[in-house]
Amino acid sequence: MNNFKNLRGTVDLLPDQLIKWQNVEKIILEQLFRASIKEIRTPILEMTELFTRGIGEGTDVVSKEMYTFLDRGERSCTLRPEGTASVARALIQNGILNKPPQKLWYMGPMFRYERPQAGRQRQFHQLGVEFVGFESLRSDVEIITLAWDILEKLGIKELNLEINTLGDNTDRSNFQKAFLEWLKVNTNSLDLDSQKRIDKNPLRILDTKNVQTKKLLENAPRLFDFLSEKSLKRYLNIKEQLKILKIPYVENFNLVRGLDYYTHTAFEITSGSLGSQATVCGGGRYDNLINQMGGTETPAIGFAIGLERLILLAGKEVEENRATDIYIVNKGLQAETLAMDLSRKLRNYDLIAELDLSGASFSKQFKKANKLKSKSIIVIGDDEAIKNEFIIRLFNNNNSENKEETISLDDHIKLGNWLDENLLLKRSSINK
Ligand code: HAM
């Protein structure tokens, strides 16, 4: 028999790990809900051209990292490497581009053929947020603060926000001319990777990791010096608002991001607690993308957070599982049917009610309830079944004096009162 293994760069998420994932997702979803941001789901598989045109052929993502193949109808398909291009396509295609402006989020798997390491996978997950149809600089500020607040809510420490502006098309093409001149003169002093980028994607040279090239770039022309008055004013105002909101940031003039669609604001959030893959969130404005893809001119801005990196960083408080509220111990033919019926009723109370299905001895079932740290147990044996009743018992923390009551299966009022007094009211006062 074959020993099958998952593909390199993909992982199985097992039940114990998923407790943390689910708690993190819950906190994120609450935050998005409170900010009135709505969900959008697009297909994982798209036409390849969506990404080559949307993200840019010269980018690493498109030229080296996409999972692209021909389907049985000979169409070139790609597993999405990111979500922004798909959201733009979906809004254009469904005619809901900018009427009214849209605040949207998505969460799901993305695929990039990268070298796997801690915090970097080939199948990974992103939470993305896109504000489409928003031009005001306050939308830039809201996007940045939203990302910041989500990370803070999850108890992530040592956050650093880096911001930059890439100006508009004219600013960038003026800069690019001067930069290309400078690159021509300095080609031989650049590292090999940067030399290769001169023709394909010169802006990316700015965020090289090569120390020597970095040093050399200190004397290169700066995009910042080519900004029009309008672009500069926009950028200065955003910085001012971030200061007022007490969101700490540092400026990084070399922050250009890896995707071609950005204009004006670009930002990344890193955490000092992560290793080399420190960027947990990246985003920026993309005012030309939708127009380029065939939609009407529509300004937009967004970000994406890498969930694997988030899980590595999230604090202890999101690791906890909610304990079982009631474990239903049952044995005997008639008792088992009644127990099944009761478990369904209990779940209507928003309680975690687990029905023992083992048919094992009472003592084994009690042990299981203990192991699960269930807050209470219900016992139904044949004696109880004949009388159409059950015993419900609350576990004290110190296990002394367990509070016990016998309740008739038809007495909903008594059951409701008991659950209120012993489980439900206690929970809401803890949650407050
Ligand atoms: P990105 O910077 O390519 O931006 O990715 C965003 C985040 O996804 C990264 O900061 C990182 O946390 C995570 N990420 C990327 N690649 C991997 C990987 N191989 N393994 C694990 N995590 C990874 C975008 O994707 C843009 N669509 C963001 C955006 C939305 N811009 C505007 N709107």
Boltz pocket constraint, residues with backbone or C-beta under 6 A from the ligand:
constraints:
  - pocket:
      binder: B
      contacts: [[A, 81], [A, 82], [A, 83], [A, 84], [A, 112], [A, 114], [A, 119], [A, 120], [A, 121], [A, 122], [A, 124], [A, 125], [A, 126], [A, 128], [A, 129], [A, 130], [A, 258], [A, 259], [A, 269], [A, 279], [A, 280], [A, 281], [A, 282], [A, 283], [A, 284], [A, 285], [A, 286], [A, 301], [A, 302], [A, 303], [A, 304], [A, 305], [A, 306], [A, 307], [A, 308], [A, 309]]
      max_distance: 6.0
